[in-house]
Amino acid sequence: MPVPEGPLVIGVDSSTQSTKALVVDSATGRVVARGQAPHTVTGGGDGTGKESVPEQWWEALTEALRQCGASAHEAAAVSVGGQQHGLVTLDASGRSVRPALLWNDVRSAPQRDRLVAELGGPEACAERIGSVPAPAFTVTKWAWLSENEPEAARATTAVRLPHDYLTERLTGQGTTDRGDVSGTGWWASATEAYDEEILERVGLSPDALPRVLRHGEAAGTVRDLPDLPLPGGALVATGTGDNMAAALGLGLRPGQPVLSLGTSGTVYAVSERRPADATGVVAGFADARDAWLPLACTLNCTLAVDRIAALLGRDREAVEPGGSAVLLPFLDGERTPHLPDASGLLHGLRHDTTPGQVLQAAYDGAVFALLTALDRVLDGGGSSDVPLLLIGGGAKGTAWRETVRRLSGRPVQVPRAQELVALGAAAQAAGLLLGEDPAAVARRWATAQGPSYDAVPREDATLERLAGVLSDADGLLHRT
């Protein structure tokens, strides 16, 4: 193994399905070692819930670090990036009271509707919290737990987010950061503090919540723990939510847009303006530093388009240009635009329409929804000359990339770096250790470098056709 040029740091990505750990040379960003271990996710009792036992995350972290070998024992700092919004309930001994409710657990929709109404409606929520809470938000999950499992709520003495839980296991200190806590719904972006009125409404004491650390603060140091393959005394950074960690991993500057193509689609950009979108499309998150990370999601992205390809019996890359077909692939309802009960819609078939054109129409529909969300994220800011950074599994596909180019009219760049959440956490650890801005560390590591593609003329006619069908077909987009 080449001799590291700087101290080693560890970045952790504790996601829904697994935990990854990267040992990284803080000077160059070279990944020295990596490990990964799975989690188990189970469904809730009513079929809409998603749960995971937090102790599994710790076991997975330990195993992932063990796979990193001797280099993990040489690390001088560590940071944890974790899935946002999860509700971790701990008793007085620090053990979980029940399995954590994950970000994609939607049982709390009724509690969400009631809370938004009690706070004065969407506009008041956005101005106060920075976001209109969705059922994903932690505050709605706590309200559901209090109503449906009051004994579990009474047994809870500490409430944490997933990354908080792992950081606390490392340090023994209850801390969080402004990025991840901004997705709870009980931290107000207007004051950058816990909102005691909201906490009182849902029956949660502020004493149960972790201390919110600022950018550049340390969460503590690694405790001497049996079987933990980390050196005692290593620095532990604040950690953050997965989206904030990915933004750090790319070294984003304000106005640089990111389009993530996964099972669902995500668009975000660092902003110096505090977001407050009353439509609920844009979540007004804080970033892991001192700025903001407005973010919007679509539900139907790569998985939906792959399903259309399978129905047509075609490879996902077998698209063909031309034709008049419009396909809105809202197969599981849609979040942006807000059509929770929608089904997919195919319009404009002709005798000469080919399967490849229908498949291209599915790509167009998915990208149209993402670009509509991106317009709201940027809110008139950012230059159209700044490249779109394409990340996620879909970024490897030619059809996805070319569709984004055609419909955005912007240059596109596809970073070579993978595992951006873990890399962002590693950059945060390196920044703490070296006294540097973690985003600057990631830029020094050149994590965003990759193939670049020039802008092509935007296909306004296709965008207009999609917008027209969406406007005319609202009723047809709902399941019957």
N, C-alpha and C positions, 0 to 999 in steps of 0.2 A: 504494500500500500504506500503511495507517495506520502512524504512527510507533509503534514498540514502547514500552511503558511501563516495561520493565525490560530487563536484558541478555537476549540470545537464547541459548537452549540447544538441544542436539540430542539427541533420543532415538531409538535404533535398535532395531528388532525384526528379528533374524536368525532366521527360522523355517525350517521344513523346506523350503518351496517357494520362498521369496523373502525379500529383505531390504527393509524399509521404513525410511525416515528421516523424522522430523518436526522442523522448526525451530519452536520454541515460545517465545513471550514469557514469560519467567520470572515476570513480575508478574501476568499475567492468565490464563495457560494457553492463550491464543489461538494456534492453529496458523497460523504465518506462511507456511510452505511445506512441501511433502511430495514425496517421491520413492519409487520402488519399482522393483526389478529382480529377475528370476527366478533360481532355481538349477535345476540338473539333479539329479534323484535317480535312481539306478540300482539294480537288484536285484543281490543277491549271487549267487555261483555256484550255490548249492544252492536258489535260489528263495525262501528265507526272509529274505534279507538286504536291507538298505536302506543305501545308501552315497551319499556326496557328496564332491566334491573341495573341501577347504577353501579353496584359492586362488580358487575360484568365489565364495565368500562375500565375500572381499575385493573382487573385481571388482564384485560386485553392490552392495556398500556404496559403493564409489567412484562407480558410476553413479547410485545413488539420491541421493547427496549432490550430484552434478552437476545432477540434475534440480531440486534445491532452489534453484539459481541463486545470486545474489549474497548472499542471506541466510545461506547456509552459511558463507561467508567471514567473517561478522560474529559467529559464535557464540563465546561465551566458555567454554563447557563442553559436554562430550558424554558420553554413557553408552550402553553396549550391553547390551540384553537378548537372550538367545539360547536356542534350543531346548536343553532339558536332556539330560543323560546321554550325549551323543555322545562317541565316543572319537577324539580327534585325536592322531596320532602324528607327531612332527617329528624330523628328523635334526639333525646338528650345525650345519647351515647355516640351520636354521629352515624348511626346506621339508617338506611332508608326505611321509611314507614311503609311504603308501598312502591311498586314499580313506577318509574318516572313516566309522566305523560309527555310524549314527544311532540315536535313541531307540527307533525301531520295528523295529530289527533284532533278531530273536529267536533267532539261531543259537546263542546262548550258554546256552540253557536247561539242557543237561547240566552245564555248568560252574557254573551257578547252584545247581543241586541239590547238587552236591558241596560247594561252598563253605558253603552253609547247614548241611549235615551236619557239616562239619569244625569249624565255629564253635559247635557244640553245639545246633543246632536253631533253629527260628523264635523261641522265647522269648528265647534267649540273644542272637540277632542283634538283635531289637528293642530289648532293654535296652542293648545296646552301641552299635549304629549308629543307633538310632532307627527303623529300618525293617527289614523282612524283605526282603532284596534280591530284585528281580525281574530277569528277563533283560534288561530295559531298562537296568539300572544299569551304570555304566561299568566297575566292577570285574569283572563277569562277561564283558564284552566283551574286556577285556585278557587275562583267563584264556583265552578262546577264541583270541585272536590268538597268544598264546604257544604254545599247543598245536598250532595249525593252520598258522601262518605264522611259524615261529621266526626265520627270517631277517629278516622285517620287525620283529619284536620286538627282535632284537639291534641293528638299525640305528636304533632309536628312542632318542633322548637326552632328549626332553621329551614329556610327555603333557599335553594340554590339553582343556578343554571348549570347545564352539563359541564361547561368548562370550569365554572367555579368549583364544582364538586371535586374534579381531579386536581385543580390547583391547591385546594384545601387539604386534600389527602397528601400532597407533596410537602406542604409548608406547615400545616396545623393552624393556619390563619384563614378566617372567613373574609375573602375579598372578591371583587369583580372589577370590570372596567366599564367605561362609559359607552363603548361600542356595543357590547353584548347586552348591557342593562337597558339600552335604549329600545330594545325589542320586547321588553316585559309589559309595557303599558302602565307600570306604576312608577316610572322615572319620567319626569317632565323635562322635555328638551328646552322649554322656555326658561326654566330655572336651573337646569342641570342638577337636579336633586330629586330624591324620592318625594312623591306627591302624597302627603299624609292624608288628605281628604279621600283620595282614591283608595288608599290602603284601608282607611276606616270603613269605606263603603263595602269592601269585600272581606272585612273582618280579619285583616292581617296586621300584626304588630311590626313597626319598623325594626324592632329589636331582633326579629327573625331574619333580617336581610343582611347581606354582606356589606362591608365598607367599599365604597366606590373609589378606586384608585385613579389617579390622573396619569396621563401619558408620561412615561419615563420613570415612574415609581416602580419599586420592586414589591412583589407580593410576599417575599420572604426568601428563605433558603431551604434547600432540600433537607428534610429530616433524615436522621439515621434510622432506616426502616429495614427490617429483615426481608430478604429476597428482592429488594428493589435494586435493580442494576444501574444505580446512579450514585455519584459521589456525594456524601453528606456535605452540606455547606455550599453546594452549587447554587448560584443565583436563580431565582424563579421570577420571570416577568409577569405582568398582569394577566397575560393571555387575552383572548377576545373571542367574538363569534366568528363562525366560519366565513361569512361574507366579508367581514372586516379584515380577517386574516388574509383572504385571497387578494383584497385590494392592496394590503401591505406587500404581499408576495409579488405583485406586479410593479410595485413602486409607483403607484398612480399619482399623478399630479392633478390638480383641479381641472375639471373640464375634459379629462381623458375618458371616453366612454368605453364600457366593457359590455359585451354581449355574450352570455354564457349559454351554450346550446347543450342541454342535457335532457333527461326525461321531461323536466319542466324547463322553461326558459327564464333567464334572469338578465336584467339590464341594470347597470348602476354606474355612478361616477362620483368621484370626490367633489364636494362643493364647499365653498366658503360661506354660502348662505344657508341658514337654518331652514329646512323644508317644512312645509305645513300644508299638505294637499288634502283639501276637504272631500275630494271625490273618493279617497281611499285607495286610489290606484298606486300612488307612490308612498312607500313606507319611509318616514323621515328619520332614519337611523343616524346616530353619531358614528363617526369612524373611530379607529383605534388610536387616533392622535388627538388633534384639537379642532378638526373640521367635521364635516358631515358626509353621510353616504346615502343619499336618496336612492331608493331601490324599488324596482317593480318586477313582478313575476307574471308569467303566463303558465298555465297548467299543461298545455298541449304543445310539445315540441318534438324531440327526436322519436319518442315512443309512438306518438300519434302518426307521424309521417311514415315510420316503419310499418305500422299497421296498415296504412293505405297501400304501401308497396306490396305487402303480403296479400292483401285482398286482390290486387291486380296481378299477382304472380310475377312481380318484377323485382330485380335487384334495386336496392335503394338509390343507386347512382344512375339508373336507367331512365333519366328524364329526357323529354324532347321539348323543344321550343314551339311557340305558336299556339293557336287555338283560342277559343273564347271561354273555356271552362273556368269557373271559379269554385274553389273548394275551401270551405272554412272548417278545419279539422278539429273542431271543439268536441272531441269524442268523450271527454270526461267532465263536461261542463267547462266553463272558462272563467278565469279571474280577471283577465284584461283582454277584451272588454268584460265588464261584470255581467256574466251570464251563467250563474251557478247551475242552472238546470238545462243548459244547452246540450244539443246533440250536433253531430257533424252535418254539414249542408253542402251538396253538390249542385251547381247551377250552370246553365249555359252549354249543355251537351249538344253536339251536332253529329250528323252522320260521319263526318270526316275527323271527329275527335279521336285521338289515339290514346292508348293507355299511358304512354310516356308523357303526354300533355296533361293528363289527369294527375299523374304523380307530381309533375312540376307545379301544378295548381295547388297541391297540398303543401309543398314547400313555400310557395308564395303566400298562402293563407297564414301559415305559422310565422313566417318572417314579418308579414304585415302587422300581426298582433304585437310582435316584439318591438318593431320600430315605432308603432303607435305609443307603446309604453315608454320607449326611450325618449320620445319627444317630450313627454311629461316629466321624465327624470331630469332632462337638461333644462327644461323650462325657459327656453330662449337663450340659454347660455351655451358656451362651447362653440368652437369653429367647425364648420363642415369639412375643413381641410385636415382636421385631426383624425388620424386613422381610428377605425373601430377595432378594438382588440377582441378577437374571437377566441373563446376558451371553451372547455367542455368537450365531451365526446364528439359532438357534431362538427366541431371546428376542424376535425381531420377529414371531413367529407367534402369533395369538390362541389357537389350539388348545393350543399348548405352555403359554402363560401361564395359561390357565384350568385346564388339567389340574394344573399345579403348585399353583394356589390351592386346588382341590378336595381334593387328596390331602395337602397339607401343613397346611391350616388356618391358614396364616400370611399376613400381608400381603406383597405383592410390589412390588418397585421395579425398573424397567428403565432403567438409565443411558443417557442419550443419547450419551455419549462413545463413540467407536469407537477402534480401534487402541490398546487399553489397555496392551499391552506396551510399545509405543513411548512412550506418554504416561508410563508408570511410569518408564521409563529417563530421560525428560526431567525428571521430577520429582526423580529421584536426582541428575541433573546440576545442577539448580537448587538442590537442598538443599546440595550440596557448595559451589557457588559462593557462595551467600548465607548459609551457616552455619545452615540450618534443617533440621528433620526433613522428609525427603522426603514422608512420608505426610501431614504437615500442609500441605506445599506443594500436594499433590493435592487436599486438602480445600478449600484456599483457591481452587483452580481450579474447584471444584464439579464434578468429573468424574463423581461418582456421581449427580448430579441427573438426574431423568427422571420419567416418569409413574409414579404410585403407585396401587396397587390394594389396597383394604381386604381383610382376612381374611374368608373365608367358612367356614361350618361344615365341619369335616373329614369326608370320606366314609369313616368307619371300616369300613362294610360292604364297600366296594370293596377297601380295604386287606386286610381279613381274607380276602376271597375270593382275592385274589392270593397272599397268604402261604400259604393252604391248598393251592392248586394247586401252588405251588412246592415245598412240603414233600412232597406226595404224588407228584410226577411227576419226581423226581430221575433215575430210570433212563431215562425217556422223553426227557429233555433232552439226552441224549448221542447223537451220531451212531452209526449202526451200519455 
